[in-house]
Structure formats: C-alpha cells, structure tokens
Amino acid sequence: MSLAVIDRNDVVLRGRLSAPPEFRPLPSGDTLLVFKLIVRREHPRPRGPRSDVLTCVSYLPALHRYAAAWTPEDVVEVEGTLQRRFWRTPTGTAVACEVVCRRGRKVTRASPRTASASV
C-alpha cells in the first residue's frame, strides 16, 4: 500500500483571530506569518475549556497580503497541515504544533437577523 493511501494531514479551521497577525523575519531572509485562531469546541465538557487557541503560520507571500488586512475578532477560515516544529533556545530545545496554512480567507459574519432566521 502506498504512503499516499495510508497518511493524510489536512486541516480546515474556522475561528476568530485573537490578535493582529505578526510577520516575523527569519534568518533565511523569508518572512513567517503567525496568527492565532480561537476555535470553539463542538462538545465542551461542563467544567472544561469551551475553546482552543491554535497557532497558524504561513510562508506564502500571497497569504501574507490577505492577512495584512485581518484584525482581531475577524472570522477566518484556513486550510493547511498540522506540523510539529523544533528549534533551539538558550535553555534547550523548544517544540510547537502549528497549522501550516496554504490557504486563508476572511469569512463574512451573518447578520443577527439572518442567523436567527436560519436556525
């Protein structure tokens, strides 16, 4: 069986932007887009968290241009892959799981009248 049939790493998220996107220059000269999405849990536990804050990144200049116009509380939908990244720090090795985005778009919120009519 081929690897393409066994493995799949596709992520689609829709959530609220928690803060303005950041553009971080990398030692390679590339720029990394970093933003965090607040995504509500579908079935939260009674006393547990109701949402998760997920880190999203992108190296794509086209997505950087779109994200430059995003503001906190915007609803954003992204597609990408989940990756675990390691890097060195003065105190040792650090690790993070991030969604590496290949697409992203701002989603228009439904007006309260439209939202209540569709329920």
N, C-alpha and C positions, 0 to 999 in steps of 0.2 A: 504494500500500500504506500502511496506517495505521501510525502510530508504535507503537501497541499490539501490532501483529503483529511488528514488527522488533525492538524492545528488550525486554529482560527483566532485571530486577535483583532476584532472590530469593536470599536466603542462609539456609541452615539449618546451624547449628553445634552440635555436642555435644562438650563438653570439661570439664576440671577448672578450677575457679575458682582463680586463682593467689594472690589476696589478698582481703580483705573488700571488698565493693562500697563505692564512695565516692559521696557525694551532694554535688555542687558547686552552690552558688547562682550564678546568672547575673545580670548587670547588669539583665536584663529583669524579674527577680523570680522567674523559673522556676527549677526545680531540675533539674540534669542528673545522672542515674545513670551512673556509669562503672565498668566492671569489665573484667577481662582473663581470657580463656579460654585454657588450654593445650590445643591440639588436636594430636594425633599425626598425622604424615604417613603416608599409606597405604603408600607405597613410598619410604622414605628412601634416599638414596644411602649407600653403605657408610661414607664418612667425613664425611658431611654431617649437618645437624641432623635429629633424629628427630621434632621437634615445632615448632609455631609458637605464639607468644603473640599473640593477636588482641584488639584493643581493641573493646569493645562499649559502646554508650551508649543511653540512652532518656530521653525527655521525659515518658513516660506515668506518671501517678501510680499506676495500678493495678499496673504492673510494679515501681515503686519499693517498694510494700508487700510484694510477694513477695520481692524481692531483699534486703530488710532482714533476712530470716531466713537468707540464704545465708552459708556460712562457707567459708574456704579448703579446698580439696580436694573440695568438693561437686561432683558431676557435674551440669552444667546444659545444657539444650538451649534454643537461641534461634532465632527466625525474624526476619528483617528485610531490610534492603537495605544494600548497600555504598555508602558515600558518602565523598567527598574533601572535607575541611573546611580552610578557610584562616582565619587570624587574625593580627592584628598583635602583635608583641612589641617590646620596646625595641631589639632588634638587627635587626629586619626582619620579613618575613612568614614564618609557620610553616605547615606543611601536615601533615595526617594522613589516613590512610584508616581508617575506622571502620565497624563494623556498627551501623546504627541499628535497634534492636530494637523490634518491635511486639508480640512475644510472648516469654515465657520461662518455664521451669519447671525445678524441681529433678528430676533423674532418680534413681530408686532404683537403687542398685547391686545386681547379682545376688550372692548369697552364693557363696563359693568352691565349695561342693558343687553348686549349680545351674549355675554357669558351666562347671565341668568336665564335667557331665553333658550339656550342650548342644553340646559340641564335636564 
